[in-house]
Amino acid sequence: MLALLPFLDALRFASDVRSILSRNQQLQQVW
């Protein structure tokens, strides 16, 4: 179970980055 923690952390980080990137694209479309 402990071996999965870094993997889950990486997945969470990837989803955060993806949401930030999509948010930036939406802001660029507004401008």
N, CA and C of each residue as an Amber inpcrd file, in Angstrom:
protein
    93
   0.8360000  -1.2060000   0.0000000   0.0000000   0.0000000   0.0000000
   0.8720000   1.2570000   0.0000000   1.9460000   1.2320000   0.7780000
   2.8210000   2.4060000   0.8300000   3.4760000   2.6650000  -0.5210000
   3.6890000   1.5900000  -1.2980000   4.3250000   1.7630000  -2.6090000
   3.4000000   2.5220000  -3.5600000   2.1030000   2.4900000  -3.2850000
   1.1460000   3.1720000  -4.1640000   1.0820000   4.6680000  -3.8900000
   1.5400000   5.0820000  -2.7070000   1.4020000   6.4950000  -2.3420000
   2.1050000   7.4460000  -3.3210000   3.3630000   7.2130000  -3.6850000
   4.0020000   8.1260000  -4.6530000   3.2700000   8.1200000  -5.9880000
   2.7420000   6.9610000  -6.3780000   2.0190000   6.8610000  -7.6480000
   0.7480000   7.7020000  -7.6020000   0.0030000   7.5800000  -6.5030000
  -1.2280000   8.3690000  -6.3580000  -0.8990000   9.8570000  -6.2840000
   0.2070000  10.1840000  -5.6240000   0.6230000  11.5790000  -5.5240000
   0.9500000  12.1290000  -6.9070000   1.6250000  11.3120000  -7.7290000
   1.9620000  11.7370000  -9.0910000   0.6940000  11.9350000  -9.9160000
  -0.2800000  11.0470000  -9.7360000  -1.5440000  11.1810000 -10.4770000
  -2.2540000  12.4730000 -10.0820000  -2.2600000  12.7570000  -8.7790000
  -2.9070000  13.9770000  -8.2990000  -2.1920000  15.2040000  -8.8660000
  -0.8580000  15.1490000  -8.8850000  -0.0770000  16.2570000  -9.4300000
  -0.3910000  16.4450000 -10.9140000  -0.4800000  15.3320000 -11.6510000
  -0.7620000  15.4060000 -13.0880000  -2.1420000  16.0090000 -13.3290000
  -3.1180000  15.6130000 -12.5320000  -4.4750000  16.1480000 -12.7220000
  -4.5030000  17.6360000 -12.3710000  -3.7330000  18.0320000 -11.3430000
  -3.6720000  19.4550000 -10.9840000  -3.0770000  20.2630000 -12.1350000
  -1.9780000  19.7590000 -12.7000000  -1.3290000  20.4650000 -13.8100000
  -2.2780000  20.5650000 -14.9970000  -3.0000000  19.4690000 -15.2550000
  -3.9190000  19.4620000 -16.3960000  -5.0300000  20.4970000 -16.1950000
  -5.5550000  20.5800000 -14.9690000  -6.6390000  21.5400000 -14.7040000
  -6.1150000  22.9740000 -14.8190000  -4.8810000  23.2050000 -14.3560000
  -4.2980000  24.5440000 -14.4550000  -4.0900000  24.9260000 -15.9180000
  -3.6120000  23.9670000 -16.7180000  -3.3850000  24.2420000 -18.1360000
  -4.6990000  24.5460000 -18.8400000  -5.7260000  23.7810000 -18.5500000
  -7.0220000  24.0150000 -19.2000000  -7.5890000  25.3620000 -18.7560000
  -7.3550000  25.7230000 -17.4980000  -7.8340000  27.0170000 -17.0030000
  -7.1090000  28.1470000 -17.7390000  -5.8060000  27.9870000 -17.9540000
  -5.0410000  29.0040000 -18.6770000  -5.5510000  29.1390000 -20.1040000
  -5.8770000  28.0180000 -20.7450000  -6.3890000  28.0720000 -22.1130000
  -7.7180000  28.8110000 -22.1460000  -8.5680000  28.5870000 -21.1530000
  -9.8550000  29.2830000 -21.1000000  -9.6310000  30.7870000 -20.9260000
  -8.6520000  31.1560000 -20.0910000  -8.3640000  32.5740000 -19.8840000
  -7.8510000  33.2040000 -21.1760000  -7.0180000  32.4730000 -21.9160000
  -6.4960000  32.9970000 -23.1740000  -7.6250000  33.1800000 -24.1840000
  -8.6160000  32.2850000 -24.1650000  -9.7450000  32.4200000 -25.0850000
 -10.5560000  33.6700000 -24.7350000 -10.6670000  33.9700000 -23.4420000
 -11.4090000  35.1590000 -23.0200000 -10.6930000  36.4100000 -23.5140000
  -9.3780000  36.4330000 -23.4130000  -8.6220000  37.5860000 -23.8910000
  -8.5670000  37.5600000 -25.4190000
